[in-house]
Amino acid sequence: MGKLSINLLPVEFTAEEVKRAKFYKIQTLGVGIILFMIFLASITVSLRILQSHNINLVQAKLSEEEEKINSLKDRQASLLILKNRLTAVNQYLGVSSKQSDMFKLINQLLPSSITISSLAVDRLGQVSISAVVQNEVILMIKIRIKFLKFQ
């Protein structure tokens, strides 16, 4: 035997119940969508805060590294000055160079009666001499000598 159902409710009441059921389904779906959007917005805000924190950390590390680089630039400048001074000291201590050899040659060629006021030898071997002789006349001598090494 089949089930028998008798509906004694008026037709308007059932139509209203069906309409109300559809409205509740739509309302439940709307609330679900709103909750989902709130969830996505909260995730987006939390990711933004996290990324902002990470950016601040990276910027702090970057500024520290820039400070280290600037301090190393100062150290590099100091080392370059010391290297240049060491090169000059090595030239004066007898490490043979074109300038020192030219100075020795000029010192040997000039007579002892001439007093040298200034002597400059450039890297190309050009010599500039300022000297005083017995009668107080200042001589300006420019000599260009091609220096040959003797063995």
PyMOL commands that place a pseudoatom at each C-alpha (Angstrom):
pseudoatom trace, name=CA, resn=MET, resi=1, chain=A, elem=C, hetatm=0, pos=[0.000, 0.000, 0.000]
pseudoatom trace, name=CA, resn=GLY, resi=2, chain=A, elem=C, hetatm=0, pos=[1.095, 3.456, -0.782]
pseudoatom trace, name=CA, resn=LYS, resi=3, chain=A, elem=C, hetatm=0, pos=[1.127, 6.317, 1.564]
pseudoatom trace, name=CA, resn=LEU, resi=4, chain=A, elem=C, hetatm=0, pos=[-1.794, 8.520, 1.440]
pseudoatom trace, name=CA, resn=SER, resi=5, chain=A, elem=C, hetatm=0, pos=[-1.498, 12.166, 2.352]
pseudoatom trace, name=CA, resn=ILE, resi=6, chain=A, elem=C, hetatm=0, pos=[-4.251, 14.591, 2.774]
pseudoatom trace, name=CA, resn=ASN, resi=7, chain=A, elem=C, hetatm=0, pos=[-3.509, 18.283, 2.652]
pseudoatom trace, name=CA, resn=LEU, resi=8, chain=A, elem=C, hetatm=0, pos=[-6.094, 20.302, 4.501]
pseudoatom trace, name=CA, resn=LEU, resi=9, chain=A, elem=C, hetatm=0, pos=[-4.159, 23.592, 4.382]
pseudoatom trace, name=CA, resn=PRO, resi=10, chain=A, elem=C, hetatm=0, pos=[-5.352, 26.282, 2.060]
pseudoatom trace, name=CA, resn=VAL, resi=11, chain=A, elem=C, hetatm=0, pos=[-3.392, 26.804, -1.210]
pseudoatom trace, name=CA, resn=GLU, resi=12, chain=A, elem=C, hetatm=0, pos=[-2.355, 30.367, -0.263]
pseudoatom trace, name=CA, resn=PHE, resi=13, chain=A, elem=C, hetatm=0, pos=[-0.729, 29.109, 2.922]
pseudoatom trace, name=CA, resn=THR, resi=14, chain=A, elem=C, hetatm=0, pos=[1.368, 26.509, 1.069]
pseudoatom trace, name=CA, resn=ALA, resi=15, chain=A, elem=C, hetatm=0, pos=[2.361, 29.050, -1.591]
pseudoatom trace, name=CA, resn=GLU, resi=16, chain=A, elem=C, hetatm=0, pos=[3.464, 31.434, 1.172]
pseudoatom trace, name=CA, resn=GLU, resi=17, chain=A, elem=C, hetatm=0, pos=[5.458, 28.667, 2.899]
pseudoatom trace, name=CA, resn=VAL, resi=18, chain=A, elem=C, hetatm=0, pos=[7.209, 27.809, -0.370]
pseudoatom trace, name=CA, resn=LYS, resi=19, chain=A, elem=C, hetatm=0, pos=[7.982, 31.497, -0.936]
pseudoatom trace, name=CA, resn=ARG, resi=20, chain=A, elem=C, hetatm=0, pos=[9.284, 31.861, 2.630]
pseudoatom trace, name=CA, resn=ALA, resi=21, chain=A, elem=C, hetatm=0, pos=[11.478, 28.745, 2.202]
pseudoatom trace, name=CA, resn=LYS, resi=22, chain=A, elem=C, hetatm=0, pos=[13.052, 30.229, -0.996]
pseudoatom trace, name=CA, resn=PHE, resi=23, chain=A, elem=C, hetatm=0, pos=[13.640, 33.542, 0.823]
pseudoatom trace, name=CA, resn=TYR, resi=24, chain=A, elem=C, hetatm=0, pos=[15.397, 31.747, 3.719]
pseudoatom trace, name=CA, resn=LYS, resi=25, chain=A, elem=C, hetatm=0, pos=[17.598, 29.853, 1.247]
pseudoatom trace, name=CA, resn=ILE, resi=26, chain=A, elem=C, hetatm=0, pos=[18.552, 33.112, -0.509]
pseudoatom trace, name=CA, resn=GLN, resi=27, chain=A, elem=C, hetatm=0, pos=[19.085, 34.832, 2.853]
pseudoatom trace, name=CA, resn=THR, resi=28, chain=A, elem=C, hetatm=0, pos=[21.290, 31.948, 4.076]
pseudoatom trace, name=CA, resn=LEU, resi=29, chain=A, elem=C, hetatm=0, pos=[23.298, 32.048, 0.833]
pseudoatom trace, name=CA, resn=GLY, resi=30, chain=A, elem=C, hetatm=0, pos=[23.736, 35.862, 1.183]
pseudoatom trace, name=CA, resn=VAL, resi=31, chain=A, elem=C, hetatm=0, pos=[24.929, 35.548, 4.787]
pseudoatom trace, name=CA, resn=GLY, resi=32, chain=A, elem=C, hetatm=0, pos=[27.367, 32.813, 3.703]
pseudoatom trace, name=CA, resn=ILE, resi=33, chain=A, elem=C, hetatm=0, pos=[28.737, 35.039, 0.924]
pseudoatom trace, name=CA, resn=ILE, resi=34, chain=A, elem=C, hetatm=0, pos=[29.099, 37.991, 3.333]
pseudoatom trace, name=CA, resn=LEU, resi=35, chain=A, elem=C, hetatm=0, pos=[30.957, 35.788, 5.856]
pseudoatom trace, name=CA, resn=PHE, resi=36, chain=A, elem=C, hetatm=0, pos=[33.211, 34.498, 3.070]
pseudoatom trace, name=CA, resn=MET, resi=37, chain=A, elem=C, hetatm=0, pos=[33.980, 38.092, 1.972]
pseudoatom trace, name=CA, resn=ILE, resi=38, chain=A, elem=C, hetatm=0, pos=[34.753, 39.084, 5.581]
pseudoatom trace, name=CA, resn=PHE, resi=39, chain=A, elem=C, hetatm=0, pos=[37.096, 36.078, 5.816]
pseudoatom trace, name=CA, resn=LEU, resi=40, chain=A, elem=C, hetatm=0, pos=[38.905, 37.097, 2.596]
pseudoatom trace, name=CA, resn=ALA, resi=41, chain=A, elem=C, hetatm=0, pos=[39.165, 40.724, 3.763]
pseudoatom trace, name=CA, resn=SER, resi=42, chain=A, elem=C, hetatm=0, pos=[40.655, 39.665, 7.104]
pseudoatom trace, name=CA, resn=ILE, resi=43, chain=A, elem=C, hetatm=0, pos=[43.188, 37.430, 5.341]
pseudoatom trace, name=CA, resn=THR, resi=44, chain=A, elem=C, hetatm=0, pos=[44.110, 40.310, 3.010]
pseudoatom trace, name=CA, resn=VAL, resi=45, chain=A, elem=C, hetatm=0, pos=[44.586, 42.740, 5.907]
pseudoatom trace, name=CA, resn=SER, resi=46, chain=A, elem=C, hetatm=0, pos=[46.668, 40.240, 7.875]
pseudoatom trace, name=CA, resn=LEU, resi=47, chain=A, elem=C, hetatm=0, pos=[48.889, 39.563, 4.816]
pseudoatom trace, name=CA, resn=ARG, resi=48, chain=A, elem=C, hetatm=0, pos=[49.319, 43.302, 4.323]
pseudoatom trace, name=CA, resn=ILE, resi=49, chain=A, elem=C, hetatm=0, pos=[50.407, 43.733, 7.948]
pseudoatom trace, name=CA, resn=LEU, resi=50, chain=A, elem=C, hetatm=0, pos=[52.810, 40.786, 7.649]
pseudoatom trace, name=CA, resn=GLN, resi=51, chain=A, elem=C, hetatm=0, pos=[54.309, 42.137, 4.411]
pseudoatom trace, name=CA, resn=SER, resi=52, chain=A, elem=C, hetatm=0, pos=[54.668, 45.596, 5.948]
pseudoatom trace, name=CA, resn=HIS, resi=53, chain=A, elem=C, hetatm=0, pos=[56.555, 44.078, 8.875]
pseudoatom trace, name=CA, resn=ASN, resi=54, chain=A, elem=C, hetatm=0, pos=[58.815, 42.125, 6.499]
pseudoatom trace, name=CA, resn=ILE, resi=55, chain=A, elem=C, hetatm=0, pos=[59.495, 45.255, 4.436]
pseudoatom trace, name=CA, resn=ASN, resi=56, chain=A, elem=C, hetatm=0, pos=[60.482, 47.169, 7.570]
pseudoatom trace, name=CA, resn=LEU, resi=57, chain=A, elem=C, hetatm=0, pos=[62.894, 44.385, 8.568]
pseudoatom trace, name=CA, resn=VAL, resi=58, chain=A, elem=C, hetatm=0, pos=[64.483, 44.325, 5.113]
pseudoatom trace, name=CA, resn=GLN, resi=59, chain=A, elem=C, hetatm=0, pos=[64.841, 48.126, 5.084]
pseudoatom trace, name=CA, resn=ALA, resi=60, chain=A, elem=C, hetatm=0, pos=[66.532, 48.003, 8.487]
pseudoatom trace, name=CA, resn=LYS, resi=61, chain=A, elem=C, hetatm=0, pos=[68.980, 45.367, 7.230]
pseudoatom trace, name=CA, resn=LEU, resi=62, chain=A, elem=C, hetatm=0, pos=[69.593, 47.441, 4.097]
pseudoatom trace, name=CA, resn=SER, resi=63, chain=A, elem=C, hetatm=0, pos=[70.440, 50.531, 6.120]
pseudoatom trace, name=CA, resn=GLU, resi=64, chain=A, elem=C, hetatm=0, pos=[72.842, 48.482, 8.280]
pseudoatom trace, name=CA, resn=GLU, resi=65, chain=A, elem=C, hetatm=0, pos=[74.580, 47.147, 5.180]
pseudoatom trace, name=CA, resn=GLU, resi=66, chain=A, elem=C, hetatm=0, pos=[74.822, 50.653, 3.705]
pseudoatom trace, name=CA, resn=GLU, resi=67, chain=A, elem=C, hetatm=0, pos=[76.468, 51.841, 6.918]
pseudoatom trace, name=CA, resn=LYS, resi=68, chain=A, elem=C, hetatm=0, pos=[78.936, 48.946, 6.733]
pseudoatom trace, name=CA, resn=ILE, resi=69, chain=A, elem=C, hetatm=0, pos=[79.728, 49.809, 3.100]
pseudoatom trace, name=CA, resn=ASN, resi=70, chain=A, elem=C, hetatm=0, pos=[80.260, 53.475, 3.975]
pseudoatom trace, name=CA, resn=SER, resi=71, chain=A, elem=C, hetatm=0, pos=[82.621, 52.528, 6.800]
pseudoatom trace, name=CA, resn=LEU, resi=72, chain=A, elem=C, hetatm=0, pos=[84.485, 50.208, 4.424]
pseudoatom trace, name=CA, resn=LYS, resi=73, chain=A, elem=C, hetatm=0, pos=[84.782, 53.057, 1.900]
pseudoatom trace, name=CA, resn=ASP, resi=74, chain=A, elem=C, hetatm=0, pos=[86.496, 55.147, 4.570]
pseudoatom trace, name=CA, resn=ARG, resi=75, chain=A, elem=C, hetatm=0, pos=[88.796, 52.237, 5.371]
pseudoatom trace, name=CA, resn=GLN, resi=76, chain=A, elem=C, hetatm=0, pos=[89.533, 51.767, 1.654]
pseudoatom trace, name=CA, resn=ALA, resi=77, chain=A, elem=C, hetatm=0, pos=[90.469, 55.444, 1.324]
pseudoatom trace, name=CA, resn=SER, resi=78, chain=A, elem=C, hetatm=0, pos=[92.780, 55.137, 4.329]
pseudoatom trace, name=CA, resn=LEU, resi=79, chain=A, elem=C, hetatm=0, pos=[94.386, 52.003, 2.907]
pseudoatom trace, name=CA, resn=LEU, resi=80, chain=A, elem=C, hetatm=0, pos=[94.897, 53.705, -0.455]
pseudoatom trace, name=CA, resn=ILE, resi=81, chain=A, elem=C, hetatm=0, pos=[96.634, 56.637, 1.247]
pseudoatom trace, name=CA, resn=LEU, resi=82, chain=A, elem=C, hetatm=0, pos=[98.832, 54.226, 3.234]
pseudoatom trace, name=CA, resn=LYS, resi=83, chain=A, elem=C, hetatm=0, pos=[99.673, 52.308, 0.055]
pseudoatom trace, name=CA, resn=ASN, resi=84, chain=A, elem=C, hetatm=0, pos=[100.736, 55.515, -1.679]
pseudoatom trace, name=CA, resn=ARG, resi=85, chain=A, elem=C, hetatm=0, pos=[102.842, 56.507, 1.329]
pseudoatom trace, name=CA, resn=LEU, resi=86, chain=A, elem=C, hetatm=0, pos=[104.436, 53.067, 1.400]
pseudoatom trace, name=CA, resn=THR, resi=87, chain=A, elem=C, hetatm=0, pos=[105.302, 53.402, -2.277]
pseudoatom trace, name=CA, resn=ALA, resi=88, chain=A, elem=C, hetatm=0, pos=[106.905, 56.777, -1.583]
pseudoatom trace, name=CA, resn=VAL, resi=89, chain=A, elem=C, hetatm=0, pos=[108.841, 55.356, 1.386]
pseudoatom trace, name=CA, resn=ASN, resi=90, chain=A, elem=C, hetatm=0, pos=[110.066, 52.443, -0.738]
pseudoatom trace, name=CA, resn=GLN, resi=91, chain=A, elem=C, hetatm=0, pos=[111.338, 54.919, -3.331]
pseudoatom trace, name=CA, resn=TYR, resi=92, chain=A, elem=C, hetatm=0, pos=[113.242, 56.842, -0.676]
pseudoatom trace, name=CA, resn=LEU, resi=93, chain=A, elem=C, hetatm=0, pos=[114.691, 53.712, 0.938]
pseudoatom trace, name=CA, resn=GLY, resi=94, chain=A, elem=C, hetatm=0, pos=[116.599, 52.724, -2.130]
pseudoatom trace, name=CA, resn=VAL, resi=95, chain=A, elem=C, hetatm=0, pos=[114.143, 50.805, -4.188]
pseudoatom trace, name=CA, resn=SER, resi=96, chain=A, elem=C, hetatm=0, pos=[115.384, 51.796, -7.602]
pseudoatom trace, name=CA, resn=SER, resi=97, chain=A, elem=C, hetatm=0, pos=[113.110, 53.938, -9.700]
pseudoatom trace, name=CA, resn=LYS, resi=98, chain=A, elem=C, hetatm=0, pos=[113.550, 56.257, -12.643]
pseudoatom trace, name=CA, resn=GLN, resi=99, chain=A, elem=C, hetatm=0, pos=[113.114, 59.309, -10.416]
pseudoatom trace, name=CA, resn=SER, resi=100, chain=A, elem=C, hetatm=0, pos=[115.716, 58.230, -7.848]
pseudoatom trace, name=CA, resn=ASP, resi=101, chain=A, elem=C, hetatm=0, pos=[118.215, 57.274, -10.561]
pseudoatom trace, name=CA, resn=MET, resi=102, chain=A, elem=C, hetatm=0, pos=[117.756, 60.683, -12.219]
pseudoatom trace, name=CA, resn=PHE, resi=103, chain=A, elem=C, hetatm=0, pos=[118.282, 62.424, -8.876]
pseudoatom trace, name=CA, resn=LYS, resi=104, chain=A, elem=C, hetatm=0, pos=[121.521, 60.514, -8.310]
pseudoatom trace, name=CA, resn=LEU, resi=105, chain=A, elem=C, hetatm=0, pos=[122.733, 61.351, -11.835]
pseudoatom trace, name=CA, resn=ILE, resi=106, chain=A, elem=C, hetatm=0, pos=[121.983, 65.073, -11.466]
pseudoatom trace, name=CA, resn=ASN, resi=107, chain=A, elem=C, hetatm=0, pos=[123.688, 65.127, -8.062]
pseudoatom trace, name=CA, resn=GLN, resi=108, chain=A, elem=C, hetatm=0, pos=[126.817, 63.624, -9.629]
pseudoatom trace, name=CA, resn=LEU, resi=109, chain=A, elem=C, hetatm=0, pos=[126.797, 65.951, -12.666]
pseudoatom trace, name=CA, resn=LEU, resi=110, chain=A, elem=C, hetatm=0, pos=[126.421, 69.280, -10.841]
pseudoatom trace, name=CA, resn=PRO, resi=111, chain=A, elem=C, hetatm=0, pos=[129.525, 70.807, -9.284]
pseudoatom trace, name=CA, resn=SER, resi=112, chain=A, elem=C, hetatm=0, pos=[129.668, 71.220, -5.522]
pseudoatom trace, name=CA, resn=SER, resi=113, chain=A, elem=C, hetatm=0, pos=[129.736, 75.041, -5.797]
pseudoatom trace, name=CA, resn=ILE, resi=114, chain=A, elem=C, hetatm=0, pos=[126.081, 75.021, -6.913]
pseudoatom trace, name=CA, resn=THR, resi=115, chain=A, elem=C, hetatm=0, pos=[123.525, 74.916, -4.110]
pseudoatom trace, name=CA, resn=ILE, resi=116, chain=A, elem=C, hetatm=0, pos=[120.302, 73.207, -5.160]
pseudoatom trace, name=CA, resn=SER, resi=117, chain=A, elem=C, hetatm=0, pos=[117.134, 74.998, -3.974]
pseudoatom trace, name=CA, resn=SER, resi=118, chain=A, elem=C, hetatm=0, pos=[114.671, 72.573, -5.483]
pseudoatom trace, name=CA, resn=LEU, resi=119, chain=A, elem=C, hetatm=0, pos=[114.832, 69.540, -7.679]
pseudoatom trace, name=CA, resn=ALA, resi=120, chain=A, elem=C, hetatm=0, pos=[111.827, 67.784, -9.243]
pseudoatom trace, name=CA, resn=VAL, resi=121, chain=A, elem=C, hetatm=0, pos=[111.875, 64.668, -11.374]
pseudoatom trace, name=CA, resn=ASP, resi=122, chain=A, elem=C, hetatm=0, pos=[108.645, 63.477, -12.980]
pseudoatom trace, name=CA, resn=ARG, resi=123, chain=A, elem=C, hetatm=0, pos=[107.873, 59.940, -14.071]
pseudoatom trace, name=CA, resn=LEU, resi=124, chain=A, elem=C, hetatm=0, pos=[108.906, 60.578, -17.659]
pseudoatom trace, name=CA, resn=GLY, resi=125, chain=A, elem=C, hetatm=0, pos=[112.398, 61.614, -16.606]
pseudoatom trace, name=CA, resn=GLN, resi=126, chain=A, elem=C, hetatm=0, pos=[111.987, 65.373, -17.037]
pseudoatom trace, name=CA, resn=VAL, resi=127, chain=A, elem=C, hetatm=0, pos=[114.055, 67.240, -14.458]
pseudoatom trace, name=CA, resn=SER, resi=128, chain=A, elem=C, hetatm=0, pos=[113.369, 70.708, -13.086]
pseudoatom trace, name=CA, resn=ILE, resi=129, chain=A, elem=C, hetatm=0, pos=[116.190, 72.269, -11.015]
pseudoatom trace, name=CA, resn=SER, resi=130, chain=A, elem=C, hetatm=0, pos=[116.338, 75.534, -9.122]
pseudoatom trace, name=CA, resn=ALA, resi=131, chain=A, elem=C, hetatm=0, pos=[119.882, 76.287, -7.926]
pseudoatom trace, name=CA, resn=VAL, resi=132, chain=A, elem=C, hetatm=0, pos=[121.998, 79.126, -6.499]
pseudoatom trace, name=CA, resn=VAL, resi=133, chain=A, elem=C, hetatm=0, pos=[125.575, 79.743, -7.561]
pseudoatom trace, name=CA, resn=GLN, resi=134, chain=A, elem=C, hetatm=0, pos=[128.337, 81.718, -5.813]
pseudoatom trace, name=CA, resn=ASN, resi=135, chain=A, elem=C, hetatm=0, pos=[127.318, 85.113, -7.189]
pseudoatom trace, name=CA, resn=GLU, resi=136, chain=A, elem=C, hetatm=0, pos=[123.700, 84.697, -5.972]
pseudoatom trace, name=CA, resn=VAL, resi=137, chain=A, elem=C, hetatm=0, pos=[122.178, 84.288, -9.413]
pseudoatom trace, name=CA, resn=ILE, resi=138, chain=A, elem=C, hetatm=0, pos=[119.257, 81.853, -9.433]
pseudoatom trace, name=CA, resn=LEU, resi=139, chain=A, elem=C, hetatm=0, pos=[119.358, 79.369, -12.286]
pseudoatom trace, name=CA, resn=MET, resi=140, chain=A, elem=C, hetatm=0, pos=[116.262, 77.635, -13.586]
pseudoatom trace, name=CA, resn=ILE, resi=141, chain=A, elem=C, hetatm=0, pos=[117.327, 74.557, -15.522]
pseudoatom trace, name=CA, resn=LYS, resi=142, chain=A, elem=C, hetatm=0, pos=[114.981, 72.216, -17.323]
pseudoatom trace, name=CA, resn=ILE, resi=143, chain=A, elem=C, hetatm=0, pos=[116.643, 69.098, -18.627]
pseudoatom trace, name=CA, resn=ARG, resi=144, chain=A, elem=C, hetatm=0, pos=[115.087, 66.259, -20.513]
pseudoatom trace, name=CA, resn=ILE, resi=145, chain=A, elem=C, hetatm=0, pos=[117.360, 63.252, -20.333]
pseudoatom trace, name=CA, resn=LYS, resi=146, chain=A, elem=C, hetatm=0, pos=[116.539, 59.837, -21.638]
pseudoatom trace, name=CA, resn=PHE, resi=147, chain=A, elem=C, hetatm=0, pos=[117.866, 57.649, -18.879]
pseudoatom trace, name=CA, resn=LEU, resi=148, chain=A, elem=C, hetatm=0, pos=[119.764, 54.518, -19.822]
pseudoatom trace, name=CA, resn=LYS, resi=149, chain=A, elem=C, hetatm=0, pos=[120.548, 51.867, -17.263]
pseudoatom trace, name=CA, resn=PHE, resi=150, chain=A, elem=C, hetatm=0, pos=[124.098, 50.710, -17.234]
pseudoatom trace, name=CA, resn=GLN, resi=151, chain=A, elem=C, hetatm=0, pos=[124.956, 47.208, -16.303]
for i in range(1, 151): cmd.bond("trace and resi %d" % i, "trace and resi %d" % (i + 1))
show_as sticks, trace
zoom trace
